[in-house]
Structures are given as structure tokens and as C-alpha cells.
Amino acid sequence: MGITQIIFWFLSALALLSAIMVITSKNPVHSVLWLIVVFFAISGHYILLNAQFLAIVNLIVYAGAIMVLFLFVIMLMNLNAETEPQKNIWMKFAGAISGGSILLILISVVRSSPELRDKVAQVKGGDIGLIKNLGIALFTDYAVPFEISSVLFLSAMVGAVVIGKKE
Amino acid sequence: MPIEYYITFASTLFCIGVVGVLTRRNAIIIFMCVELMLNAVNLLLVAFSKAHAVSVNGAQQISSSGAIDGQIFVFFIMVVAAAEVSVGLAIIVMMYRNVHSVDINFLNRLKN
């Protein structure tokens, strides 16, 4: 069991435990902080797969911008003191049963598919995740979607300002 | 690493997000669980991209192998997620201003 396997299992366990803490925390601020831990673990997975550009973008965009936005909204609305009223235990039970059924179906499909039997994801090697190759692909083959996404950002910004404006 | 490990890990993360969406009532936490599901799919796309890069060619033919498309898709998913979060949080703030709550059981006024 090499160092790669140890890092893989450690990051997986960290991400799963933090994800469970996200959905079980009472305080929304604690949920945000646990979700940041999940994003750091997923960035560690990206680095392990040698997708360096996506690892840094994941940290900057998710842990840096989106989570700060969530934290800002929670603290702006002063929700951290308010506790969620306790609801029916059977609804939680039914939700857990539904999620477990989806997980069971997905796992059984993966286990019964012969195409995935001997596929291996290349860890700590390969150069398709480097900034140079992704940049070349992004500005030659995917130049039009890249520009369209800037229009999407502009419309999202205008939409957020119009929705949030006090009339 | 075998690709089944990545599929199992990402499926588990996705299902934790599904359970969170189904069981919580705070709209912001439901939104965060949606982000969790998006990240599980992103990780699986990157893992499939690396598996495809191994299986198609041992030689370094980057642009023609199609393995780089998975990582480009992850980049665009992040772009769309950022736009979605900004608009969605603006909607939640507007709802909180009207209803003074983010509990989704109080937000069913469109129903009748």
C-alpha cells in the first residue's frame, strides 16, 4: 500500500465524514465550514489525479468565492442563532431510505458492468490536466462556449442585482 | 487507482447530497447540498478523463484523444455553478425579506 493509496483513502474518508457533518449540523455556519473541508478534500483528489488547473480553480471559485457568499448571506440574515424546528422523524427516515436506495442501485450497476472492470484512473502522472494543455483546448476548440459563458456571467450579475434590489 | 473506487466515492458523495436535500428544511443548506452533488459529478468527470487518457493511448496525443474534454466540462460546470449560486442566493435573500424565514415549508405560497 503505497503513499498514493494512503492519500486516496485519507482524502475520501475526510470528504465523506465532512459531507455527513454538512447535513447533520444544526448551525448553518458549521455546515458552511464543513463544506469548505469537503472542497479542500476534493481539490486534494484533483491534485492526486494531476489536474492542477482544476484543483486551483476549485479552491478559488468554490472555497474562495461561493462559500464566502454563503457565509455572507447567512451572517447578513442572522440565521446562525435560529435553530431549525424539529420535524417529523419519519420524514428524515424516508429521506435516508431514498438516498440509500439510490446509492445501492448505483453501486450495483457499477459492480455488474464488465466495461469498468479493469479500467484504471491514472494518478500522479499524465499532462492533460496542466494549464498549458487546458488553455490550448479552451481557446481553440472551445472558444465559442468560453465567450458565451462570459455573457452568462454578465446576465447572472444583472439578474442578481435586479432581484436583490429593494423596490 | 481503479475507476470503481472513484465511482463508489463519487456516488456516495452524491447520495449524501440527495439525503441532505430531502431531509433538511433550511433553504441555504439545501442549496449547499446541491453544490455538494455538483462537486461529486465534477470529481467523477475528472477521474473518467484520466481513465480515458490511459486506456486510449499510451502515446501522447492530447488534443485528438478526447480525454481533455472531461476537464473542460468540469470547468464549464464550475462557471455555471458560480452563476447559479449568485442568482439563487439573491432569490433566497429576497424571500427572506418578504417572509422573514428561509424554511421551505413557509415558502409554498405559489401553491394556492
Interface residues (C-beta under 8 A of the other chain):
Chain A: T4 Q5 F8 S12 A15 L16 A19 I20 V22 I23 P28 S31 V32 L35 V38 F39 I42 H45 Y46 L49 N50 A51 F53 L54 V57 N58 V61 Y62 A65 I66 L69 F70 V73 I74 L76 M77 L79 E84 P85 K87 M91 K92 A94 G95 A96 S98 G99 G100 I102 L103 L106 I107 V110 R111 L116 K119 V120 A121 Q122 V123 G126 D127 I128 G129 N133 L134 I136 A137 L138 D141 Y142 P145 S149 L152 F153 S155 A156 M157 G159 A160 V161 I163 G164 K166
Chain B: M1 P2 I3 E4 Y5 Y6 I7 T8 F9 S11 T12 L13 F14 C15 I16 G17 V18 V19 G20 L22 T23 R24 R25 N26 I28 I29 F31 M32 C33 E35 L36 N39 N42 L43 V46 A47 F48 S49 K50 A51 A53 V54 S55 Q60 I62 S63 A67 I68 D69 Q71 I72 V74 F75 F76 M78 V79 V80 A81 A82 A83 E84 V85 S86 V87 L89 A90 I91 I92 V93 M94 Y96 R97 V102 D103
